[in-house]
Amino acid sequence: MPIVTSGSELDSAGDSGVPVRVDSSPKAVKRPHRRTFRKNVTGGLAAFAVVAFAAAIVAPTGVALADPPATELETSFSLAAQDTQDLTVTAEGASIEPIKRQTFDVYVTPPPEPEPEPEPEAETASQSSGGGGPLYYTGGGAPAEWMAAAGIASGDWGYVDYVVSRESGWNPNATNSSSGACGLVQALPCSKVPGNGYDPVDNLRWANGYATGRYGSWEGAVTFWKNNHWW
């Protein structure tokens, strides 16, 4: 049997039977705690190594999955670049070379030429009203014949002679150079006479209606002329 003393303890060291000193001081009590701490540290380092190893394997795969293929991006960019114009930014005041573009011809069908308008027919003596140039009278005749053909009553011929003698002197082709009045009674404008203003019959026929319509009669026309020297 081993003998235990108060200073130290002896224990059997196995089959050899050699006594072993067992220290019962406080230092000998802390040894089991140091071994447990070392085991915990060793286990933590091992677990961290496993996680780091797994992350090293998975990380390249994740990066490869996140990034699109470089060849596809480069192909899309090159196609888009071909569709854009070649632009050059220059400083202010610098000359800018014009962009040379491909030329092409555009054929436009010309509009059809308008047909020429027909020329107006020349007016005859019966259609003329004194406009477009004078159609002077060359038919001859006498004042009595003209007044009878115009439908003027013979009792008014004296009044007609008073007015016509002072307006034109019985000249069928008389023309006022300033106003354009024409004919025996100096119709103004000459175009108001139906037919030809220089024809004596046409001129007197119009004057007969003018005198009776405006002054009531040829006598009234003569009275107005005497007071105003025109009618």
PASEBA-1860 file (N, C-alpha, C; in nm, 3 decimals):
! residues 231
1> MPIVTSGS> 0.085/-0.120/0.000/0.000/0.000/0.000/0.088/0.123/0.000 ~ 0.054/0.231/-0.081/0.133/0.354/-0.081/0.110/0.430/0.046 ~ 0.217/0.502/0.089/0.212/0.581/0.212/0.191/0.725/0.172 ~ 0.090/0.790/0.231/0.057/0.931/0.198/0.109/1.017/0.311 ~ 0.184/1.119/0.278/0.237/1.213/0.377/0.164/1.344/0.360 ~ 0.192/1.431/0.452/0.123/1.561/0.450/0.183/1.655/0.348 ~ 0.315/1.633/0.312/0.380/1.728/0.217/0.348/1.692/0.074 ~ 0.346/1.574/0.041/0.322/1.530/-0.100/0.258/1.395/-0.096
9> ELDSAGDS> 0.205/1.351/-0.209/0.135/1.224/-0.219/0.213/1.135/-0.314 ~ 0.222/1.006/-0.278/0.290/0.909/-0.361/0.188/0.818/-0.422 ~ 0.204/0.783/-0.542/0.109/0.696/-0.611/0.186/0.595/-0.691 ~ 0.123/0.491/-0.720/0.186/0.386/-0.797/0.193/0.432/-0.940 ~ 0.303/0.402/-1.011/0.323/0.448/-1.151/0.301/0.334/-1.245 ~ 0.217/0.248/-1.216/0.191/0.141/-1.311/0.240/0.011/-1.257 ~ 0.280/-0.073/-1.352/0.321/-0.208/-1.316/0.460/-0.209/-1.254 ~ 0.537/-0.101/-1.268/0.674/-0.104/-1.214/0.678/-0.096/-1.063
17> GVPVRVDS> 0.572/-0.041/-1.008/0.567/-0.032/-0.863/0.653/0.076/-0.806 ~ 0.705/0.171/-0.893/0.791/0.278/-0.844/0.702/0.388/-0.793 ~ 0.730/0.438/-0.674/0.647/0.544/-0.617/0.662/0.672/-0.698 ~ 0.550/0.742/-0.718/0.550/0.870/-0.795/0.497/0.978/-0.704 ~ 0.562/1.097/-0.708/0.519/1.210/-0.625/0.405/1.283/-0.697 ~ 0.304/1.294/-0.623/0.187/1.370/-0.676/0.179/1.500/-0.602 ~ 0.190/1.613/-0.679/0.187/1.747/-0.620/0.044/1.790/-0.603 ~ 0.008/1.823/-0.483/-0.129/1.867/-0.455/-0.140/2.019/-0.443
25> SPKAVKRP> -0.037/2.090/-0.496/-0.038/2.238/-0.488/-0.136/2.296/-0.589 ~ -0.168/2.423/-0.577/-0.263/2.486/-0.673/-0.218/2.476/-0.816 ~ -0.089/2.474/-0.850/-0.043/2.462/-0.988/-0.089/2.333/-1.049 ~ -0.087/2.224/-0.972/-0.127/2.094/-1.028/-0.274/2.091/-1.058 ~ -0.357/2.174/-0.994/-0.503/2.176/-1.018/-0.537/2.243/-1.148 ~ -0.461/2.340/-1.199/-0.491/2.415/-1.322/-0.454/2.341/-1.448 ~ -0.382/2.238/-1.446/-0.339/2.170/-1.569/-0.455/2.119/-1.653 ~ -0.555/2.059/-1.593/-0.666/2.010/-1.680/-0.731/2.124/-1.756
33> HRRTFRKN> -0.742/2.246/-1.706/-0.804/2.360/-1.776/-0.721/2.402/-1.895 ~ -0.591/2.401/-1.887/-0.506/2.437/-2.003/-0.525/2.341/-2.117 ~ -0.538/2.214/-2.085/-0.560/2.116/-2.193/-0.694/2.138/-2.262 ~ -0.798/2.175/-2.188/-0.931/2.200/-2.250/-0.927/2.322/-2.342 ~ -0.858/2.430/-2.302/-0.848/2.550/-2.383/-0.776/2.521/-2.514 ~ -0.669/2.441/-2.505/-0.596/2.406/-2.627/-0.683/2.326/-2.723 ~ -0.764/2.235/-2.664/-0.853/2.157/-2.753/-0.955/2.249/-2.823 ~ -1.009/2.346/-2.750/-1.109/2.436/-2.810/-1.048/2.522/-2.920
41> VTGGLAAF> -0.926/2.572/-2.896/-0.857/2.653/-2.997/-0.827/2.572/-3.121 ~ -0.781/2.450/-3.098/-0.748/2.364/-3.212/-0.872/2.333/-3.295 ~ -0.983/2.304/-3.225/-1.108/2.276/-3.300/-1.158/2.397/-3.377 ~ -1.147/2.518/-3.320/-1.192/2.639/-3.390/-1.110/2.667/-3.513 ~ -0.978/2.649/-3.503/-0.893/2.670/-3.620/-0.924/2.571/-3.730 ~ -0.954/2.450/-3.692/-0.988/2.349/-3.793/-1.118/2.384/-3.863 ~ -1.216/2.428/-3.787/-1.344/2.466/-3.850/-1.326/2.587/-3.941 ~ -1.246/2.686/-3.899/-1.221/2.803/-3.984/-1.151/2.765/-4.113
49> AVVAFAAA> -1.057/2.670/-4.104/-0.986/2.624/-4.223/-1.081/2.558/-4.321 ~ -1.177/2.480/-4.270/-1.273/2.413/-4.360/-1.359/2.516/-4.432 ~ -1.408/2.619/-4.357/-1.493/2.723/-4.419/-1.415/2.801/-4.523 ~ -1.288/2.836/-4.491/-1.207/2.912/-4.587/-1.181/2.831/-4.712 ~ -1.157/2.702/-4.698/-1.132/2.615/-4.813/-1.256/2.606/-4.903 ~ -1.373/2.595/-4.837/-1.497/2.588/-4.916/-1.523/2.720/-4.988 ~ -1.495/2.833/-4.922/-1.516/2.964/-4.986/-1.424/2.983/-5.104 ~ -1.301/2.931/-5.093/-1.205/2.943/-5.203/-1.251/2.865/-5.324
57> IVAPTGVA> -1.322/2.754/-5.300/-1.370/2.673/-5.413/-1.494/2.735/-5.477 ~ -1.586/2.790/-5.394/-1.714/2.841/-5.446/-1.698/2.980/-5.508 ~ -1.609/3.067/-5.458/-1.596/3.205/-5.502/-1.571/3.219/-5.652 ~ -1.474/3.148/-5.710/-1.454/3.164/-5.855/-1.576/3.126/-5.935 ~ -1.648/3.022/-5.888/-1.768/2.980/-5.961/-1.874/3.087/-5.957 ~ -1.895/3.152/-5.840/-1.995/3.259/-5.828/-1.961/3.380/-5.914 ~ -1.832/3.415/-5.916/-1.791/3.528/-5.999/-1.812/3.499/-6.145 ~ -1.784/3.376/-6.183/-1.802/3.337/-6.323/-1.948/3.341/-6.363
65> LADPPATE> -2.036/3.301/-6.267/-2.180/3.305/-6.300/-2.233/3.447/-6.305 ~ -2.180/3.540/-6.224/-2.232/3.677/-6.219/-2.192/3.756/-6.342 ~ -2.069/3.736/-6.392/-2.021/3.814/-6.506/-2.069/3.752/-6.636 ~ -2.129/3.832/-6.729/-2.169/3.776/-6.860/-2.047/3.745/-6.944 ~ -2.062/3.663/-7.043/-1.947/3.630/-7.130/-1.892/3.754/-7.196 ~ -1.762/3.767/-7.191/-1.697/3.885/-7.247/-1.716/3.892/-7.397 ~ -1.720/3.778/-7.463/-1.732/3.778/-7.610/-1.865/3.834/-7.654 ~ -1.974/3.807/-7.579/-2.107/3.857/-7.617/-2.114/4.009/-7.604
73> LETSFSLA> -2.055/4.066/-7.493/-2.055/4.211/-7.477/-1.976/4.279/-7.587 ~ -1.859/4.223/-7.616/-1.776/4.283/-7.719/-1.845/4.278/-7.854 ~ -1.916/4.168/-7.883/-1.986/4.157/-8.012/-2.098/4.259/-8.022 ~ -2.178/4.276/-7.914/-2.288/4.373/-7.916/-2.236/4.516/-7.931 ~ -2.126/4.547/-7.860/-2.071/4.682/-7.870/-2.017/4.710/-8.010 ~ -1.952/4.612/-8.070/-1.896/4.633/-8.204/-2.005/4.653/-8.307 ~ -2.118/4.581/-8.294/-2.229/4.599/-8.389/-2.293/4.736/-8.372 ~ -2.307/4.781/-8.246/-2.366/4.913/-8.223/-2.273/5.023/-8.273
81> AQDTQDLT> -2.144/5.004/-8.258/-2.049/5.105/-8.303/-2.051/5.119/-8.454 ~ -2.079/5.010/-8.528/-2.084/5.018/-8.673/-2.204/5.098/-8.721 ~ -2.314/5.100/-8.643/-2.435/5.171/-8.683/-2.428/5.320/-8.655 ~ -2.336/5.366/-8.572/-2.330/5.507/-8.538/-2.247/5.582/-8.640 ~ -2.270/5.715/-8.648/-2.192/5.799/-8.737/-2.055/5.827/-8.677 ~ -1.965/5.857/-8.767/-1.830/5.891/-8.725/-1.826/6.039/-8.693 ~ -1.835/6.076/-8.564/-1.841/6.215/-8.522/-1.707/6.255/-8.462 ~ -1.669/6.380/-8.491/-1.544/6.434/-8.438/-1.574/6.565/-8.368
89> VTAEGASI> -1.536/6.578/-8.242/-1.558/6.699/-8.165/-1.434/6.786/-8.177 ~ -1.453/6.909/-8.222/-1.340/6.999/-8.241/-1.354/7.119/-8.148 ~ -1.246/7.189/-8.126/-1.247/7.307/-8.040/-1.317/7.422/-8.110 ~ -1.358/7.521/-8.033/-1.429/7.636/-8.089/-1.338/7.711/-8.185 ~ -1.391/7.744/-8.304/-1.313/7.817/-8.404/-1.239/7.727/-8.500 ~ -1.231/7.597/-8.471/-1.159/7.507/-8.561/-1.249/7.469/-8.677 ~ -1.189/7.441/-8.789/-1.265/7.404/-8.908/-1.315/7.260/-8.894 ~ -1.434/7.237/-8.944/-1.497/7.107/-8.938/-1.509/7.053/-9.080
97> EPIKRQTF> -1.448/6.943/-9.102/-1.454/6.880/-9.233/-1.592/6.821/-9.256 ~ -1.651/6.845/-9.371/-1.784/6.787/-9.397/-1.776/6.635/-9.407 ~ -1.882/6.573/-9.364/-1.890/6.427/-9.369/-1.926/6.385/-9.510 ~ -1.847/6.298/-9.564/-1.873/6.248/-9.699/-1.976/6.136/-9.692 ~ -2.084/6.155/-9.761/-2.189/6.055/-9.763/-2.207/6.004/-9.905 ~ -2.269/5.892/-9.912/-2.296/5.836/-10.043/-2.402/5.918/-10.115 ~ -2.381/5.945/-10.242/-2.476/6.024/-10.320/-2.571/5.931/-10.394 ~ -2.690/5.986/-10.423/-2.787/5.910/-10.500/-2.870/6.008/-10.581
105> DVYVTPPP> -2.926/5.964/-10.689/-3.006/6.046/-10.779/-3.154/6.020/-10.754 ~ -3.231/6.128/-10.752/-3.376/6.120/-10.734/-3.441/6.173/-10.860 ~ -3.524/6.094/-10.919/-3.592/6.136/-11.042/-3.733/6.179/-11.006 ~ -3.766/6.302/-11.038/-3.898/6.357/-11.011/-3.968/6.378/-11.144 ~ -4.086/6.324/-11.158/-4.161/6.339/-11.282/-4.207/6.483/-11.295 ~ -4.170/6.552/-11.402/-4.211/6.693/-11.416/-4.361/6.703/-11.436 ~ -4.422/6.810/-11.383/-4.566/6.827/-11.402/-4.598/6.855/-11.548 ~ -4.714/6.814/-11.594/-4.749/6.839/-11.734/-4.764/6.989/-11.762
113> EPEPEPEP> -4.722/7.029/-11.878/-4.733/7.169/-11.915/-4.879/7.205/-11.939 ~ -4.923/7.321/-11.888/-5.063/7.360/-11.910/-5.089/7.391/-12.057 ~ -5.209/7.358/-12.097/-5.246/7.387/-12.235/-5.261/7.538/-12.255 ~ -5.217/7.589/-12.368/-5.229/7.734/-12.392/-5.375/7.775/-12.400 ~ -5.405/7.889/-12.338/-5.540/7.940/-12.342/-5.572/7.994/-12.482 ~ -5.693/7.972/-12.526/-5.729/8.023/-12.659/-5.731/8.175/-12.661 ~ -5.685/8.232/-12.769/-5.682/8.377/-12.782/-5.824/8.429/-12.798 ~ -5.853/8.542/-12.731/-5.989/8.598/-12.746/-6.014/8.645/-12.887
121> EAETASQS> -6.138/8.626/-12.929/-6.175/8.669/-13.063/-6.182/8.821/-13.069 ~ -6.145/8.873/-13.183/-6.149/9.017/-13.201/-6.294/9.065/-13.203 ~ -6.318/9.176/-13.134/-6.452/9.231/-13.129/-6.488/9.297/-13.261 ~ -6.608/9.274/-13.300/-6.659/9.337/-13.421/-6.719/9.473/-13.387 ~ -6.757/9.547/-13.488/-6.813/9.679/-13.468/-6.945/9.673/-13.393 ~ -7.024/9.565/-13.415/-7.153/9.554/-13.348/-7.138/9.516/-13.202 ~ -7.026/9.446/-13.164/-7.005/9.403/-13.029/-6.933/9.508/-12.944 ~ -6.870/9.605/-13.007/-6.790/9.704/-12.935/-6.879/9.804/-12.866
129> SGGGGPLY> -6.835/9.846/-12.746/-6.905/9.950/-12.673/-6.818/10.073/-12.656 ~ -6.722/10.088/-12.745/-6.635/10.203/-12.740/-6.504/10.174/-12.672 ~ -6.487/10.058/-12.594/-6.363/10.025/-12.528/-6.271/9.949/-12.619 ~ -6.143/9.941/-12.579/-6.044/9.868/-12.658/-6.003/9.941/-12.784 ~ -6.015/10.070/-12.788/-5.977/10.147/-12.906/-6.100/10.200/-12.979 ~ -6.093/10.321/-13.028/-6.210/10.381/-13.095/-6.240/10.315/-13.229 ~ -6.368/10.295/-13.254/-6.415/10.247/-13.384/-6.487/10.364/-13.451 ~ -6.409/10.442/-13.519/-6.463/10.565/-13.575/-6.568/10.536/-13.682
137> YTGGGAPA> -6.660/10.632/-13.692/-6.770/10.616/-13.787/-6.726/10.666/-13.925 ~ -6.755/10.586/-14.028/-6.721/10.622/-14.167/-6.841/10.600/-14.260 ~ -6.960/10.587/-14.202/-7.076/10.553/-14.287/-7.142/10.670/-14.357 ~ -7.111/10.794/-14.319/-7.177/10.910/-14.381/-7.317/10.930/-14.328 ~ -7.390/11.021/-14.391/-7.527/11.052/-14.352/-7.540/11.194/-14.304 ~ -7.664/11.229/-14.258/-7.696/11.366/-14.215/-7.763/11.360/-14.079 ~ -7.763/11.472/-14.005/-7.823/11.473/-13.871/-7.969/11.432/-13.870 ~ -8.049/11.476/-13.966/-8.191/11.441/-13.968/-8.207/11.290/-13.984
145> EWMAAAGI> -8.125/11.228/-14.068/-8.133/11.083/-14.087/-8.094/11.010/-13.958 ~ -7.995/11.059/-13.893/-7.949/10.992/-13.771/-8.055/11.003/-13.660 ~ -8.116/11.124/-13.643/-8.216/11.141/-13.538/-8.340/11.057/-13.566 ~ -8.379/11.046/-13.692/-8.496/10.965/-13.727/-8.466/10.818/-13.701 ~ -8.345/10.771/-13.736/-8.309/10.631/-13.714/-8.298/10.599/-13.565 ~ -8.266/10.698/-13.484/-8.252/10.678/-13.340/-8.387/10.679/-13.269 ~ -8.497/10.715/-13.340/-8.629/10.714/-13.279/-8.663/10.840/-13.204 ~ -8.596/10.952/-13.236/-8.624/11.079/-13.169/-8.738/11.148/-13.244
153> ASGDWGYV> -8.836/11.196/-13.168/-8.950/11.266/-13.229/-8.903/11.392/-13.299 ~ -8.965/11.423/-13.413/-8.921/11.540/-13.491/-8.942/11.671/-13.415 ~ -9.039/11.674/-13.320/-9.060/11.795/-13.240/-8.945/11.824/-13.145 ~ -8.859/11.725/-13.120/-8.744/11.744/-13.029/-8.614/11.767/-13.105 ~ -8.621/11.768/-13.238/-8.496/11.777/-13.312/-8.425/11.911/-13.286 ~ -8.497/12.018/-13.264/-8.437/12.149/-13.235/-8.360/12.145/-13.103 ~ -8.417/12.082/-13.002/-8.345/12.068/-12.875/-8.221/11.981/-12.888 ~ -8.236/11.874/-12.969/-8.120/11.786/-12.991/-8.010/11.862/-13.062
161> DYVVSRES> -8.048/11.942/-13.162/-7.948/12.018/-13.236/-7.877/12.118/-13.146 ~ -7.948/12.178/-13.049/-7.885/12.273/-12.957/-7.777/12.204/-12.875 ~ -7.807/12.089/-12.823/-7.710/12.019/-12.737/-7.595/11.963/-12.819 ~ -7.625/11.895/-12.930/-7.520/11.828/-13.008/-7.426/11.931/-13.072 ~ -7.480/12.041/-13.117/-7.395/12.143/-13.180/-7.289/12.193/-13.082 ~ -7.324/12.206/-12.955/-7.231/12.256/-12.856/-7.139/12.146/-12.797 ~ -7.181/12.022/-12.803/-7.100/11.912/-12.750/-6.997/11.864/-12.851 ~ -7.037/11.844/-12.976/-6.945/11.783/-13.074/-6.945/11.851/-13.211
169> GWNPNATN> -7.037/11.946/-13.234/-7.045/12.008/-13.367/-7.091/11.908/-13.471 ~ -7.169/11.809/-13.429/-7.221/11.702/-13.515/-7.108/11.619/-13.580 ~ -7.000/11.604/-13.505/-6.891/11.515/-13.552/-6.905/11.381/-13.480 ~ -6.941/11.275/-13.550/-6.960/11.147/-13.483/-6.835/11.093/-13.414 ~ -6.715/11.131/-13.462/-6.589/11.080/-13.410/-6.522/11.176/-13.311 ~ -6.596/11.273/-13.258/-6.540/11.368/-13.162/-6.506/11.295/-13.032 ~ -6.388/11.331/-12.975/-6.340/11.266/-12.851/-6.281/11.373/-12.760 ~ -6.319/11.370/-12.633/-6.260/11.460/-12.533/-6.129/11.398/-12.486
177> SSSGACGL> -6.019/11.468/-12.510/-5.887/11.412/-12.479/-5.862/11.395/-12.330 ~ -5.928/11.474/-12.248/-5.905/11.466/-12.103/-5.998/11.367/-12.034 ~ -6.127/11.367/-12.074/-6.223/11.280/-12.005/-6.252/11.150/-12.079 ~ -6.231/11.148/-12.211/-6.262/11.028/-12.290/-6.404/11.023/-12.339 ~ -6.483/11.130/-12.318/-6.619/11.134/-12.370/-6.616/11.127/-12.523 ~ -6.717/11.061/-12.582/-6.711/11.036/-12.725/-6.846/11.059/-12.791 ~ -6.842/11.075/-12.926/-6.963/11.080/-13.007/-7.031/11.213/-13.011 ~ -7.151/11.213/-13.070/-7.225/11.336/-13.093/-7.261/11.407/-12.963
185> VQALPCSK> -7.306/11.333/-12.863/-7.350/11.396/-12.738/-7.244/11.384/-12.629 ~ -7.125/11.334/-12.666/-7.013/11.321/-12.571/-7.054/11.236/-12.450 ~ -7.088/11.112/-12.480/-7.123/11.017/-12.374/-7.001/10.988/-12.288 ~ -7.023/10.988/-12.157/-6.912/10.964/-12.064/-6.956/10.863/-11.957 ~ -6.886/10.751/-11.951/-6.781/10.708/-12.045/-6.840/10.658/-12.175 ~ -6.754/10.649/-12.272/-6.800/10.608/-12.404/-6.853/10.466/-12.404 ~ -6.805/10.383/-12.310/-6.845/10.243/-12.307/-6.989/10.221/-12.264 ~ -7.055/10.324/-12.208/-7.194/10.306/-12.164/-7.291/10.303/-12.282
193> VPGNGYDP> -7.246/10.346/-12.399/-7.333/10.347/-12.517/-7.343/10.205/-12.572 ~ -7.462/10.145/-12.577/-7.476/10.013/-12.638/-7.439/10.018/-12.786 ~ -7.360/9.919/-12.829/-7.312/9.919/-12.968/-7.180/9.991/-12.977 ~ -7.176/10.098/-13.061/-7.053/10.172/-13.083/-7.078/10.317/-13.046 ~ -7.003/10.370/-12.953/-7.022/10.508/-12.910/-6.998/10.609/-13.019 ~ -6.919/10.572/-13.122/-6.892/10.665/-13.232/-6.995/10.653/-13.344 ~ -7.078/10.555/-13.339/-7.185/10.546/-13.439/-7.292/10.650/-13.404 ~ -7.329/10.738/-13.497/-7.422/10.845/-13.464/-7.560/10.796/-13.424
201> VDNLRWAN> -7.609/10.693/-13.484/-7.741/10.641/-13.449/-7.738/10.580/-13.309 ~ -7.636/10.498/-13.281/-7.624/10.440/-13.147/-7.608/10.550/-13.042 ~ -7.531/10.651/-13.074/-7.505/10.759/-12.979/-7.632/10.838/-12.949 ~ -7.711/10.872/-13.053/-7.834/10.948/-13.034/-7.943/10.864/-12.967 ~ -7.947/10.735/-12.996/-8.047/10.649/-12.932/-8.021/10.644/-12.781 ~ -7.895/10.632/-12.743/-7.864/10.635/-12.600/-7.896/10.771/-12.539 ~ -7.863/10.880/-12.609/-7.886/11.015/-12.558/-8.034/11.043/-12.541 ~ -8.120/10.988/-12.626/-8.264/11.009/-12.614/-8.316/10.952/-12.482
209> GYATGRYG> -8.271/10.833/-12.446/-8.310/10.775/-12.319/-8.250/10.849/-12.200 ~ -8.129/10.900/-12.215/-8.063/10.974/-12.107/-8.136/11.106/-12.079 ~ -8.172/11.179/-12.186/-8.237/11.310/-12.169/-8.374/11.296/-12.105 ~ -8.455/11.201/-12.151/-8.589/11.184/-12.094/-8.584/11.121/-11.955 ~ -8.484/11.036/-11.931/-8.474/10.970/-11.802/-8.422/11.062/-11.693 ~ -8.327/11.149/-11.724/-8.268/11.235/-11.623/-8.338/11.370/-11.612 ~ -8.375/11.431/-11.728/-8.430/11.566/-11.725/-8.580/11.570/-11.760 ~ -8.638/11.459/-11.790/-8.782/11.452/-11.822/-8.813/11.471/-11.967
217> SWEGAVTF> -8.729/11.540/-12.040/-8.749/11.565/-12.184/-8.624/11.630/-12.240 ~ -8.625/11.644/-12.373/-8.514/11.714/-12.434/-8.519/11.863/-12.399 ~ -8.634/11.916/-12.381/-8.645/12.056/-12.342/-8.582/12.078/-12.205 ~ -8.608/11.987/-12.112/-8.548/11.999/-11.981/-8.397/11.983/-11.987 ~ -8.346/11.901/-12.077/-8.202/11.885/-12.092/-8.139/12.012/-12.142 ~ -8.209/12.083/-12.237/-8.155/12.209/-12.291/-8.152/12.314/-12.180 ~ -8.255/12.321/-12.099/-8.258/12.418/-11.989/-8.142/12.393/-11.893 ~ -8.114/12.270/-11.858/-8.002/12.240/-11.768/-7.870/12.278/-11.833
225> WKNNHWW> -7.856/12.254/-11.963/-7.731/12.285/-12.031/-7.706/12.435/-12.030 ~ -7.810/12.514/-12.053/-7.794/12.658/-12.054/-7.747/12.709/-11.918 ~ -7.788/12.647/-11.811/-7.751/12.693/-11.676/-7.614/12.641/-11.632 ~ -7.571/12.530/-11.686/-7.448/12.465/-11.635/-7.342/12.443/-11.743 ~ -7.381/12.455/-11.868/-7.290/12.436/-11.983/-7.236/12.291/-11.988 ~ -7.312/12.203/-11.938/-7.290/12.060/-11.954/-7.421/11.992/-11.919 ~ -7.431/11.867/-11.952/-7.556/11.797/-11.922/-7.533/11.655/-11.881
END
